[in-house]
């Protein structure tokens, strides 16, 4: 009986390793997304290049105008805006990460401030891939809204 118990205890330990790996990978994805926000705040082009592929796409859905407007640009296009005298602060309310193989998404409700003043809120959806043992952003899609921010904060 002791042998059976020890064998089952031994097998249960192997089940723990994938969960720990998943937690570490999710933490790594969150770190990259937070570094992206830091690159915006500091207008740090070097950091942006470290966390995002410059050929990656940025899709915007602007719900503050009627009819809503969609826009596409590339991360490399944002490098020019970092030379601005404006200050940017994007605050994540929460972050939900899903990972499969070498691909991840991060669903991030946020609030955005321009020069210290509330500009808008919405949801960012980051798509990342793992390349050479590091996560990098290949796509960012986000919605711009002025209303419903409280609901995003509490979800």
C-alpha positions in Angstrom: 0.0 0.0 0.0 2.9 2.4 0.8 4.4 1.8 -2.6 1.1 2.6 -4.3 0.7 5.8 -2.3 4.3 6.9 -3.0 3.9 6.1 -6.7 0.7 8.2 -6.9 2.4 11.1 -5.0 5.4 10.9 -7.4 3.1 11.0 -10.4 1.2 14.0 -9.0 4.4 16.0 -8.9 4.8 15.7 -12.7 1.4 17.4 -13.1 2.7 20.5 -11.3 5.5 21.3 -13.8 3.3 22.4 -16.7 1.2 24.6 -14.5 4.4 26.4 -13.2 5.6 26.7 -16.8 2.3 28.3 -17.8 2.5 30.8 -14.9 6.1 31.7 -15.9 5.1 32.2 -19.5 2.1 34.3 -18.6 4.3 36.4 -16.4 6.7 36.9 -19.3 3.9 38.0 -21.6 2.6 40.4 -19.0 6.1 41.8 -18.6 6.4 42.5 -22.3 3.0 44.3 -22.4 4.0 46.4 -19.4 7.2 47.2 -21.1 5.2 48.4 -24.1 3.3 50.7 -21.8 6.5 51.9 -20.3 7.9 52.6 -23.8 4.9 54.9 -24.5 5.2 56.7 -21.2 9.0 57.3 -21.6 8.8 57.7 -25.3 11.6 55.1 -25.5 12.1 53.9 -29.0 14.8 51.4 -28.0 12.4 49.7 -25.6 9.6 49.7 -28.2 11.9 48.0 -30.7 12.8 45.4 -28.0 9.2 44.4 -27.3 7.5 44.8 -30.7 8.2 43.8 -34.3 8.4 47.1 -36.2 6.6 45.5 -39.2 3.8 44.5 -36.8 0.4 46.1 -37.3 -1.7 48.3 -35.0 -5.4 48.3 -35.7 -7.6 51.0 -34.1 -11.4 51.1 -33.8 -12.4 54.6 -32.8 -15.9 54.5 -31.3 -15.9 58.2 -30.3 -16.9 59.3 -33.8 -20.0 58.4 -35.8 -19.7 56.2 -37.8 -16.8 54.5 -35.9 -13.5 54.7 -37.8 -11.0 52.0 -38.3 -7.3 52.7 -38.9 -4.2 50.6 -39.5 -0.6 51.5 -39.1 2.7 49.8 -38.2 4.8 49.9 -35.0 7.5 51.7 -37.0 5.1 54.5 -37.7 4.7 55.1 -34.0 8.4 55.8 -33.6 7.8 59.3 -35.1 5.2 60.1 -32.4 7.8 59.5 -29.7 9.5 62.7 -30.7 6.4 64.6 -29.5 6.2 67.0 -26.6 3.1 65.3 -25.5 3.1 62.9 -22.5 1.4 59.5 -22.8 0.2 57.3 -19.9 -1.7 54.1 -20.5 -2.9 52.3 -17.4 -4.0 48.7 -17.6 -7.0 47.9 -15.4 -6.4 44.2 -15.7 -4.7 41.7 -18.0 -5.9 38.3 -19.2 -3.3 36.2 -20.9 -3.9 33.1 -23.1 -1.0 31.0 -24.4 -0.7 28.1 -26.8 2.6 26.9 -28.1 4.6 29.9 -29.2 1.6 32.3 -29.5 -0.1 34.4 -26.9 -2.8 37.0 -26.6 -3.3 39.6 -23.8 -6.7 41.2 -23.3 -6.1 44.5 -21.5 -8.9 46.9 -20.5 -7.1 50.3 -20.2 -7.4 54.0 -19.6 -5.3 56.5 -21.6 -4.1 59.9 -20.5 -2.7 62.6 -22.8 -0.6 65.3 -21.1 -2.1 64.1 -17.7 -5.7 64.5 -18.8 -8.1 61.7 -19.4 -8.3 61.0 -23.1 -10.2 57.7 -23.5 -10.5 54.1 -22.4 -11.0 50.8 -24.2 -9.5 47.4 -24.6 -6.1 46.5 -26.1 -5.6 43.1 -27.6 -2.0 42.2 -28.0 -0.9 39.2 -30.1 2.6 38.0 -29.3 4.9 35.2 -30.6 7.8 33.6 -28.9 11.0 34.0 -30.9 14.4 33.0 -29.7 13.0 32.4 -26.2 11.6 35.9 -26.0 8.0 37.1 -26.4 7.5 40.0 -28.9 4.3 41.8 -30.0 3.3 41.3 -33.6 -0.1 42.9 -33.5 -2.0 45.4 -31.3 -5.7 46.0 -31.8 -7.5 48.5 -29.6 -10.8 50.3 -29.2 -11.1 53.9 -28.3 -14.1 54.8 -26.1 -15.1 57.7 -23.9 -18.0 56.0 -22.1 -18.2 52.8 -20.2 -14.8 53.1 -18.6 -16.1 52.3 -15.1 -17.4 49.0 -16.4 -14.0 48.2 -17.9 -12.3 49.1 -14.6 -14.5 46.6 -12.6 -14.3 43.6 -15.0 
